[in-house]
Amino acid sequence: MTKAMGSSQLPTMDPSCMPAVTAREMMVRNLITLSPTMDALDALDVLLRNRISGAPVVNEDGKFLGTFSEKSCMRFTVSMAYDGMPSTDVFSLIDANPPTIIEETDLLTIAQTFLTESCRRLPVLDGDGRLRGQISRRDVMRAVRSHLHKPVKKSGTSGLFFSAILSSEERRV
């Protein structure tokens, strides 16, 4: 389905033509993860050093426990200021109930989850609660863009093409 705008045909999203992409196909698998016993200042350094806004926290069996994020760091900062707490472990600061998805979650559901939930990333879990990967909002944008064709310019009806294939006797004057 296209929508005419100017001289281009712009693609529009129709749920029936939504790319059949699942979390399994678009998730990032090579993640920086944190241990629940890691010191919060060390975790903050990991986020800054790797230029990421958050990281999943997993136990030694790979079970997902929550997310340590920039928001967690703000919580830590406030606790330090008001409670005089010098430091704490990551586990006490994580968001233990962030939205999560499974590997079979489709692209449209993932996009809708990002719209309705306040999150930057969605951990992808297996049936046993182990972390399998993660999807960011940017991963969704990449998937949509790679499955939609670029706008196609409409060709004008200048007649130049007809003149190239017609003999001089057949051309209109």
KAGI-V680672 format. One record per residue. N is the residue number from 1. SS is DSSP state (helix for helix, strand for strand, loop for the rest). BURIAL is I if it has 24 or more other C-alpha atoms within 12 Angstrom, else O. Layout:
# KAGI-V680672
n:N ss:SS burial:BURIAL
n:N ss:SS burial:BURIAL
This chain:
# KAGI-V680672
n:1 ss:loop burial:O
n:2 ss:strand burial:O
n:3 ss:strand burial:O
n:4 ss:strand burial:O
n:5 ss:strand burial:O
n:6 ss:loop burial:O
n:7 ss:loop burial:O
n:8 ss:strand burial:O
n:9 ss:strand burial:O
n:10 ss:strand burial:O
n:11 ss:strand burial:O
n:12 ss:loop burial:O
n:13 ss:loop burial:O
n:14 ss:loop burial:O
n:15 ss:helix burial:O
n:16 ss:helix burial:O
n:17 ss:helix burial:O
n:18 ss:loop burial:O
n:19 ss:loop burial:I
n:20 ss:loop burial:O
n:21 ss:loop burial:I
n:22 ss:strand burial:I
n:23 ss:helix burial:I
n:24 ss:helix burial:I
n:25 ss:helix burial:I
n:26 ss:helix burial:I
n:27 ss:loop burial:I
n:28 ss:strand burial:I
n:29 ss:loop burial:O
n:30 ss:loop burial:O
n:31 ss:loop burial:I
n:32 ss:loop burial:I
n:33 ss:strand burial:I
n:34 ss:strand burial:I
n:35 ss:loop burial:I
n:36 ss:loop burial:I
n:37 ss:loop burial:O
n:38 ss:loop burial:I
n:39 ss:strand burial:O
n:40 ss:helix burial:I
n:41 ss:helix burial:I
n:42 ss:helix burial:O
n:43 ss:helix burial:I
n:44 ss:helix burial:I
n:45 ss:helix burial:O
n:46 ss:helix burial:I
n:47 ss:helix burial:I
n:48 ss:helix burial:O
n:49 ss:helix burial:O
n:50 ss:helix burial:O
n:51 ss:loop burial:O
n:52 ss:loop burial:O
n:53 ss:loop burial:I
n:54 ss:strand burial:I
n:55 ss:strand burial:I
n:56 ss:strand burial:I
n:57 ss:strand burial:I
n:58 ss:strand burial:I
n:59 ss:loop burial:O
n:60 ss:loop burial:O
n:61 ss:loop burial:O
n:62 ss:loop burial:O
n:63 ss:strand burial:I
n:64 ss:strand burial:I
n:65 ss:strand burial:I
n:66 ss:strand burial:I
n:67 ss:strand burial:I
n:68 ss:strand burial:I
n:69 ss:strand burial:I
n:70 ss:helix burial:I
n:71 ss:helix burial:O
n:72 ss:helix burial:I
n:73 ss:helix burial:I
n:74 ss:helix burial:O
n:75 ss:helix burial:I
n:76 ss:helix burial:I
n:77 ss:helix burial:O
n:78 ss:helix burial:O
n:79 ss:helix burial:O
n:80 ss:helix burial:O
n:81 ss:helix burial:O
n:82 ss:helix burial:O
n:83 ss:helix burial:O
n:84 ss:loop burial:O
n:85 ss:loop burial:O
n:86 ss:loop burial:O
n:87 ss:loop burial:I
n:88 ss:loop burial:I
n:89 ss:strand burial:I
n:90 ss:helix burial:I
n:91 ss:helix burial:I
n:92 ss:helix burial:I
n:93 ss:helix burial:I
n:94 ss:loop burial:I
n:95 ss:strand burial:I
n:96 ss:loop burial:O
n:97 ss:loop burial:O
n:98 ss:loop burial:I
n:99 ss:loop burial:I
n:100 ss:strand burial:I
n:101 ss:strand burial:I
n:102 ss:strand burial:I
n:103 ss:loop burial:I
n:104 ss:loop burial:O
n:105 ss:loop burial:I
n:106 ss:strand burial:I
n:107 ss:helix burial:I
n:108 ss:helix burial:I
n:109 ss:helix burial:I
n:110 ss:helix burial:I
n:111 ss:helix burial:I
n:112 ss:helix burial:O
n:113 ss:helix burial:I
n:114 ss:helix burial:I
n:115 ss:helix burial:O
n:116 ss:helix burial:O
n:117 ss:loop burial:O
n:118 ss:loop burial:O
n:119 ss:loop burial:I
n:120 ss:loop burial:I
n:121 ss:strand burial:I
n:122 ss:strand burial:I
n:123 ss:strand burial:I
n:124 ss:strand burial:I
n:125 ss:strand burial:I
n:126 ss:loop burial:O
n:127 ss:loop burial:O
n:128 ss:loop burial:O
n:129 ss:loop burial:O
n:130 ss:strand burial:I
n:131 ss:strand burial:I
n:132 ss:strand burial:I
n:133 ss:strand burial:I
n:134 ss:strand burial:I
n:135 ss:strand burial:I
n:136 ss:strand burial:I
n:137 ss:helix burial:I
n:138 ss:helix burial:O
n:139 ss:helix burial:I
n:140 ss:helix burial:I
n:141 ss:helix burial:O
n:142 ss:helix burial:O
n:143 ss:helix burial:I
n:144 ss:helix burial:I
n:145 ss:helix burial:O
n:146 ss:helix burial:O
n:147 ss:helix burial:O
n:148 ss:loop burial:O
n:149 ss:loop burial:O
n:150 ss:loop burial:O
n:151 ss:loop burial:O
n:152 ss:strand burial:O
n:153 ss:strand burial:O
n:154 ss:loop burial:O
n:155 ss:loop burial:O
n:156 ss:loop burial:O
n:157 ss:loop burial:O
n:158 ss:loop burial:O
n:159 ss:loop burial:O
n:160 ss:helix burial:O
n:161 ss:helix burial:O
n:162 ss:helix burial:O
n:163 ss:helix burial:O
n:164 ss:helix burial:O
n:165 ss:helix burial:O
n:166 ss:loop burial:O
n:167 ss:loop burial:O
n:168 ss:loop burial:O
n:169 ss:loop burial:O
n:170 ss:loop burial:O
n:171 ss:loop burial:O
n:172 ss:loop burial:O
n:173 ss:loop burial:O
